[in-house]
Each structure stands twice: as C-alpha cells, then as structure tokens.
Amino acid sequence: MTRLADDCFAADPDPLSVEAALALIRDRLGAVTGTETATLDAALDRVLGEDVVSPIDVPPHDNAAVDGYALRSSELTTEVMDMPIGDRIAAGHPAEAAPAPGSVVRIFTGAPMPAGFDTVVMQEDCRAADGRVRLPGGLRAGANVRRQGEDVRRGSVALAAGRRLGPGDLGLAASIGRTALCVRHRLRVAVASTGDEVTEPGEDLRPGAVFDANRHTVKALLARLGCAVTDLGILADDPDAIAGALAEAAETHDVVMTSGGVSAGEEDHVRTAVARHGRIDAWRLSVKPGRPVALGVIGGRAFIGLPGNPVAAVVAFVTLARPILLALAGAEVGSPARYPVTAGFEHAKKPGRREFLRVRLEPGSPPVAVKAGPDGSGILSALAAADGLIDLATDSVGLAKGETADYLPFSEVMR
C-alpha cells in the first residue's frame, strides 16, 4: 500500500469551491493500490490498471451492415439496374472465389465483403427472381458496409488506464480477443459512525438517541464505487477509544472514513483522535449542505471525516469524498455532467456558496424538477424520494419557477 504525505490535504482556511477542491485532488492524489488480473466476468466496475492496446482491427474485415446484395460501386448507374446473382455469402463464410464482373452477391449481415465489392443494397429495396435482382437507381457508393478497423484500429488504445469498467468496456475488450484485464485492487475503506447518541438499528432506542443512518448510507455509496468495505460500527465519544480504533484500521486499510464528530465542539473527538497519529485539515467547502469536512492522514492512510447530518454527509460524499476515493483507487476524476431542467418551484438563496437541492423529475421538455421534500440537512426522506440535485451556483440568488436550472442526477455520482 502506498503511504500518503501528512500534508497532502493541507489547504487554505478560506472556504473552497467545488472546482478548487477537485483541482487539489487531481494535483495531489494518485493511486495507492496495486494491480491484479481479473477475468472479464469479474472486471465489472473495477478500475483499469493499464492501457489496453488492440492487437487487431475491429471489424477485422469489411462486412455487410444489412441483409441485401453486394456489388462494386464502379458498376453503379443512376438508372434501375437488373443484374445476375452470383455467390451467396453468410456471416463466417467468406467467398471462395472472386465474383464475376457485372454480377451481385447475395449477402447477409456480418458477412465479409468479397474482394473489390464495396456497396450493399438493402434487400427491402430490391426485387429478386429467377437468379436475377432489380436494384434501384441512384445508389450511394459504399453504402451499408462496415469498414475494417472503423471501430478499433490495430495498435490503438482501446481502453485507457483509470477507466471504471462498464458493460460496454467489457464487450469492447472481448471484441479484441481479451479474456482478462489488469485492474487495480479494490480500495479498502474502513467506516465508522461516532457519538454516544448513535444507536444501531434493531437495538432499543434510548431517550435522546437516534438510529445510525449515516454508516449504512455511506457503506452503500462505497459499495457502488466498488470499494471493499469494513464496518467498524459505532464509536462512543471516548477520545482514546476513537484514536485506537482509527489507528488500528489504518494499518490494514487504504482509507478510514467516519461521520460526525468533526466540528470544533468539546464533544467532537474525531479530529483530535486523528491528529494523535497523523494530521488533520478542515476543508470548509463552500456548499450547502455539506460542510465542514475533515480530511487528513492517519498512519499514512487517508482519513475522511464526513458531517454528522445525514444529508450533509451524502452531499459531502458526492462532491468531495467520491473524487478523493476515485483518485486513490487510480480512477479518472472527472466532473459529473449536469443537465438542463425547468424549475417547478421557487427558491431563495444567499450568494456566496453553492447550494444543492433535492429534487425529483416530472415529464417535460426539458423535464420539470420539483422539490422532493423539505430542505433540512437532517431530512432523509427527501433524499430517498429524490432523483438528483439541483446545483445552484455560488453567485446565484435562487430560482424562479419556470427558470432553467442545472440538474445533477444521482446516476452520475452514486455509481
């Protein structure tokens, strides 16, 4: 495991924009995991550890894109053509001899084109009878043919290192003959909740206590990222116990992550506990909800301390923790795409920080975003009902009903 410099998360005390935070992450962090070989069936959602260079052209030969009749474009005319049908070629069965000049070949989708033949006419546009076929006039040369190498060229990079492998990537790897790929080891993340008031679901709820939602939400988010997750459970507000548990976890994990206890209050012990075995830096992200976030290094491993409010924890995860985890896993760290939607509600906002609103979409062109519930950072029901987030810029003063807004779907940041 690669160890991190204690000051890799050092930052100015002023609030950071999301863009500035991403720039720091891209500049300072890289893969901390090694590589292994995984079969295609086991490589889904893994991070590619090296470039995959294609040893072949894909397709490996010119082939028909449709069922129909193949001919030489040099024999095309602008008039209706009546031509004899020569050979019959099916996929996987190349022509055994060159077809005679002035003839066409009955060909099927995927079949290799005979030498010199470069155009296919769809069978729906032709009339065949008694060994001949009538072709329409004005055909376009080269129509309905998949060219050799038009998908992937031999010697080109088919898949770049750092890519999180999806179903299409695995199909592409198979198309160039690969049965296995070099992938990064899964990032090992230890997760804990903190606080005397936090209670495990299923236990009796004491007066003044709450059930632990954060840890289960965060574990699910980590699983979606392909991390190997260890559950440390709930850590009581005991500085020595917290320090010991986090330091021990750092010995066998790449990342240690907590929620709660990262503010500067007398009962917020996580920051002090981490500092005993490393360094802690508070990143004041200029977003609502989602600040503060404690970042640091404990025992040479990354530490991420999320806010205690459930919705703030999720927003902090998708805006900051997620790109950190991707960088440490060796994956590309991009900016999630936003999409235009119509606001179906009004919302007032103070300028000076970015704000994320939980919304669900209703049909429209563009779709209409409506609030999924109240805006409070502790209201999980609105998060569960939401399809994504409206992203209000730092200088925005809010939304008017009917205004176009930037929409960040959960599918962009929870996978």
C-alpha positions in Angstrom: 0.0 0.0 0.0 1.3 3.5 -0.9 1.6 5.8 2.1 0.4 9.4 1.8 2.3 12.5 2.8 0.9 14.0 6.0 0.3 17.4 4.3 -1.5 16.1 1.2 -4.8 17.6 2.3 -3.3 20.9 3.5 -5.5 23.8 2.3 -6.1 27.5 3.0 -8.5 28.2 5.8 -10.9 30.0 3.5 -13.9 28.1 2.1 -13.1 26.1 -1.1 -15.2 26.0 -4.2 -16.0 22.5 -5.5 -13.8 23.3 -8.6 -10.9 24.3 -6.4 -11.3 21.2 -4.3 -11.3 19.0 -7.4 -8.2 20.7 -8.7 -6.3 20.0 -5.5 -7.4 16.4 -5.5 -6.3 15.8 -9.1 -3.0 17.6 -8.4 -2.1 15.9 -5.1 -3.6 12.4 -5.1 -2.9 9.3 -7.1 -3.4 5.5 -6.9 -2.5 3.9 -3.6 -3.4 0.4 -4.7 -1.6 -2.3 -6.7 -2.9 -4.3 -9.6 -4.1 -7.8 -10.3 -5.5 -9.7 -13.2 -9.3 -10.2 -13.4 -11.3 -12.2 -16.0 -13.8 -10.2 -17.9 -16.6 -11.8 -15.9 -15.0 -10.4 -12.7 -13.9 -7.0 -14.0 -17.2 -5.0 -13.9 -16.8 -1.7 -12.1 -13.1 -2.3 -11.5 -10.5 0.3 -12.3 -8.4 -0.5 -15.3 -4.7 -0.7 -14.3 -3.1 -0.2 -17.7 -3.9 0.8 -21.2 -5.4 -1.9 -23.3 -3.9 -1.9 -26.8 -5.8 -3.7 -29.6 -3.8 -6.4 -31.4 -6.4 -6.4 -34.3 -8.6 -4.2 -36.3 -12.3 -4.3 -35.3 -14.0 -5.3 -37.5 -11.2 -7.4 -38.9 -12.6 -7.1 -42.4 -15.1 -5.1 -44.4 -18.5 -6.7 -43.8 -22.2 -6.1 -44.7 -24.2 -4.0 -42.3 -27.5 -5.3 -43.6 -29.0 -8.3 -45.4 -29.1 -7.5 -49.1 -27.0 -7.6 -52.3 -23.3 -6.6 -52.6 -21.8 -5.1 -55.7 -18.9 -3.0 -57.0 -19.5 0.8 -56.8 -17.7 1.1 -60.2 -20.7 -0.7 -61.7 -23.3 1.6 -60.2 -25.5 3.7 -62.5 -28.2 6.3 -62.0 -30.8 4.1 -63.6 -32.6 1.0 -62.3 -30.2 -2.0 -62.7 -31.0 -5.6 -63.5 -28.1 -7.9 -62.6 -27.4 -11.6 -62.2 -27.0 -13.0 -58.7 -23.7 -14.8 -58.3 -22.4 -16.2 -55.0 -24.3 -16.4 -51.6 -22.2 -15.3 -48.6 -23.3 -15.7 -45.0 -21.5 -14.4 -41.8 -18.5 -16.5 -41.1 -18.2 -17.9 -44.6 -16.0 -15.8 -46.9 -16.4 -16.1 -50.7 -14.3 -18.9 -52.1 -13.7 -17.2 -55.5 -14.0 -13.6 -56.9 -17.5 -13.0 -58.2 -17.8 -12.4 -62.0 -17.9 -8.8 -63.3 -21.3 -7.5 -63.8 -22.9 -9.7 -61.0 -24.1 -9.1 -57.5 -23.7 -11.3 -54.4 -26.5 -12.2 -52.1 -25.0 -11.2 -48.7 -26.2 -11.3 -45.1 -25.4 -9.0 -42.1 -21.9 -9.5 -40.8 -20.7 -11.5 -43.8 -17.3 -10.5 -45.2 -17.3 -8.4 -48.4 -15.8 -10.1 -51.4 -12.6 -8.5 -52.8 -13.5 -5.4 -54.9 -17.1 -5.2 -53.6 -17.7 -2.1 -51.5 -21.5 -1.4 -51.6 -24.6 -3.2 -50.2 -28.2 -2.6 -51.2 -30.8 -3.5 -48.6 -32.9 -6.4 -49.6 -36.1 -4.4 -48.9 -35.1 -2.1 -51.8 -34.6 -4.9 -54.3 -36.7 -7.4 -56.3 -35.2 -10.8 -56.9 -36.5 -13.6 -59.2 -35.1 -16.3 -61.4 -31.5 -15.8 -60.4 -31.5 -12.0 -61.1 -32.2 -8.9 -59.0 -33.5 -5.5 -59.8 -31.7 -2.7 -58.0 -32.9 0.9 -57.6 -31.0 3.7 -59.3 -29.0 6.4 -57.7 -27.4 4.2 -55.1 -24.6 5.7 -52.9 -21.2 4.1 -53.3 -20.0 2.4 -50.1 -23.5 2.2 -48.5 -24.3 -0.3 -45.8 -20.7 -1.5 -45.3 -18.8 -1.7 -42.0 -15.2 -0.9 -42.8 -12.2 -2.8 -41.4 -10.9 -1.1 -38.3 -13.7 1.5 -38.2 -14.4 0.6 -34.6 -10.9 0.0 -33.3 -7.6 0.2 -35.1 -4.8 -2.3 -34.6 -2.2 -0.8 -32.3 -4.6 1.9 -30.8 -5.6 2.2 -27.2 -9.0 0.6 -26.9 -9.4 1.3 -23.2 -7.3 3.8 -21.2 -5.9 3.1 -17.7 -8.0 4.6 -15.0 -11.3 3.8 -16.6 -14.0 2.3 -14.4 -15.1 -0.7 -16.5 -18.7 -0.8 -17.5 -20.6 -3.5 -19.6 -19.7 -1.8 -22.9 -16.0 -1.7 -21.9 -16.0 -5.4 -21.2 -17.7 -6.1 -24.6 -15.0 -4.0 -26.3 -12.3 -5.9 -24.6 -13.8 -9.1 -25.7 -14.1 -7.8 -29.3 -10.3 -7.5 -29.5 -9.8 -11.0 -28.0 -9.1 -10.3 -24.4 -10.2 -12.7 -21.7 -8.8 -10.9 -18.7 -7.7 -7.4 -17.8 -5.2 -5.7 -15.5 -7.2 -4.0 -12.8 -6.5 -2.1 -9.6 -7.1 -3.8 -6.3 -10.3 -2.6 -4.7 -9.8 0.3 -2.4 -10.1 -0.9 1.2 -12.2 1.5 3.3 -13.0 1.3 7.0 -16.2 3.0 8.0 -17.4 4.1 11.5 -20.0 6.3 13.0 -19.3 8.3 16.2 -21.3 9.6 19.0 -22.9 8.4 22.3 -26.3 9.2 20.9 -25.9 7.0 17.8 -27.7 3.6 18.1 -27.5 0.6 15.9 -30.9 -0.1 14.1 -32.6 -3.1 15.8 -31.5 -2.1 19.3 -33.7 -0.3 21.8 -33.7 3.4 21.2 -32.7 5.2 24.4 -34.0 8.7 25.3 -32.0 11.3 23.4 -30.6 8.7 21.0 -31.0 8.3 17.2 -30.6 5.3 15.0 -27.5 5.2 12.8 -28.4 6.1 9.2 -25.1 7.6 8.1 -23.0 4.5 8.3 -25.4 2.4 6.3 -25.8 5.1 3.7 -22.0 5.6 3.4 -21.4 1.8 3.1 -23.9 1.7 0.2 -22.2 4.6 -1.5 -18.8 2.9 -1.1 -20.1 -0.4 -2.4 -21.4 1.4 -5.6 -17.9 2.7 -6.1 -16.5 -0.9 -5.9 -14.7 -0.4 -2.6 -14.0 -3.3 -0.2 -15.8 -2.0 2.9 -15.0 -2.9 6.6 -17.7 -1.8 9.1 -16.1 -0.6 12.3 -19.5 0.0 13.9 -20.3 2.9 16.2 -17.5 4.5 18.2 -18.5 6.1 21.5 -17.4 9.6 22.5 -14.2 8.4 24.1 -11.1 10.1 22.6 -8.7 7.2 23.5 -11.1 4.6 22.1 -11.6 6.5 18.9 -7.9 7.2 18.4 -7.1 3.5 18.9 -9.8 2.2 16.6 -9.0 4.5 13.8 -5.2 3.9 14.1 -5.7 0.2 14.1 -7.9 0.4 11.0 -5.3 2.5 9.2 -2.9 -0.4 9.4 -4.9 -2.6 7.1 -7.0 -0.2 5.0 -6.3 2.5 2.4 -8.9 4.9 3.7 -10.6 5.4 7.1 -13.9 7.2 7.0 -16.2 8.5 9.8 -19.3 10.6 10.1 -20.0 13.0 12.9 -17.6 14.4 15.5 -15.5 16.6 13.1 -16.6 20.0 14.2 -14.7 22.0 16.8 -17.1 21.3 19.8 -16.0 19.9 23.1 -17.6 16.6 22.4 -16.3 16.3 18.8 -13.3 14.0 19.4 -12.6 12.6 15.9 -10.3 15.5 14.8 -8.2 15.2 18.0 -8.0 11.4 17.7 -6.8 11.5 14.1 -4.2 14.2 14.9 -2.6 11.9 17.5 -1.5 9.5 14.7 -1.1 11.9 11.8 -2.5 15.2 10.7 -6.0 16.7 10.2 -7.1 19.5 8.0 -10.6 21.0 7.9 -11.8 21.7 4.4 -14.5 24.3 4.5 -16.3 23.5 1.3 -18.5 26.5 0.2 -21.5 24.3 -0.3 -24.9 23.8 1.5 -25.4 21.3 2.9 -22.0 19.6 3.4 -19.5 21.5 5.5 -17.3 21.1 7.3 -15.4 18.0 6.1 -12.2 16.8 7.9 -9.5 15.4 5.7 -6.2 14.1 6.8 -3.7 11.3 7.1 -3.6 8.7 9.9 -0.8 6.1 9.9 0.0 7.1 6.3 -3.6 6.4 5.1 -6.2 8.8 4.0 -8.8 9.9 6.5 -12.2 11.4 5.5 -14.5 12.8 8.2 -18.0 13.5 6.9 -20.6 15.7 8.7 -23.0 14.2 11.1 -26.2 15.4 9.5 -27.3 12.7 7.1 -28.0 14.8 4.0 -24.9 16.9 4.6 -22.9 13.6 4.8 -24.3 12.5 1.4 -23.6 15.9 -0.3 -20.1 15.9 1.1 -19.6 12.4 -0.1 -20.7 13.0 -3.7 -18.9 16.4 -4.1 -15.7 15.7 -2.2 -15.2 12.2 -0.8 -16.1 10.5 -4.0 -13.4 12.2 -6.2 -10.9 11.6 -3.4 -11.7 7.9 -3.4 -11.6 7.7 -7.2 -8.2 9.3 -7.2 -6.8 6.9 -4.6 -8.3 4.0 -6.5 -6.4 5.0 -9.6 -9.6 6.1 -11.5 -10.2 9.1 -13.6 -11.5 12.0 -11.6 -13.9 13.9 -13.8 -16.6 16.5 -13.2 -20.1 14.9 -13.2 -22.4 16.1 -16.0 -25.2 18.4 -15.4 -28.4 18.6 -17.4 -30.9 21.5 -18.0 -34.3 21.1 -16.3 -37.1 23.5 -15.7 -37.6 24.5 -12.0 -41.1 23.7 -10.9 -40.7 25.7 -7.7 -39.2 29.0 -6.3 -36.2 29.0 -4.0 -34.4 32.0 -2.4 -30.7 31.7 -1.8 -27.9 33.9 -0.4 -25.0 34.3 -2.7 -21.6 33.2 -1.5 -21.8 29.4 -1.5 -23.0 26.7 -3.8 -26.3 25.0 -2.8 -27.7 21.6 -3.7 -31.5 21.0 -3.6 -33.0 17.5 -3.5 -35.5 17.2 -6.4 -37.4 14.6 -8.4 -38.2 14.9 -12.1 -41.6 15.1 -13.8 -42.0 14.6 -17.6 -41.5 17.6 -19.8 -39.2 19.0 -22.4 -37.0 19.8 -20.7 -38.1 17.8 -17.6 -39.6 19.7 -14.7 -37.8 19.5 -11.3 -39.9 19.6 -8.2 -38.8 19.5 -4.6 -38.6 16.0 -3.2 -39.3 17.3 0.3 -38.1 19.9 2.9 -34.6 21.3 2.6 -33.3 20.4 6.1 -29.9 18.6 6.2 -31.3 16.0 8.6 -34.3 15.0 6.4 -33.5 11.7 4.8 -37.0 11.2 3.4 -36.4 13.9 0.9 -33.1 12.3 -0.1 -34.8 8.9 -0.6 -37.5 10.5 -2.7 -35.1 12.5 -4.9 -33.8 11.6 -8.4 -30.9 14.0 -8.1 -29.8 17.5 -7.1 -30.4 21.0 -8.4 -27.0 22.6 -8.4 -27.2 26.4 -7.7 -24.0 28.3 -8.5 -22.1 30.3 -5.8 -23.3 33.7 -7.1 -26.9 32.6 -7.6 -29.6 34.3 -5.6 -32.1 31.4 -6.1 -34.6 30.1 -8.6 -37.8 31.4 -10.1 -40.5 29.0 -11.1 -40.0 28.2 -14.8 -36.3 29.1 -14.8 -33.8 26.7 -16.3 -31.5 25.1 -13.7 -28.6 22.7 -13.7 -29.5 19.2 -12.6 -27.1 16.6 -11.2 -28.7 13.1 -11.4 -27.8 10.6 -8.7 -26.8 8.2 -11.5 -23.8 10.5 -12.2 -22.5 10.4 -8.6 -23.8 7.2 -7.0 -22.3 4.6 -9.2 
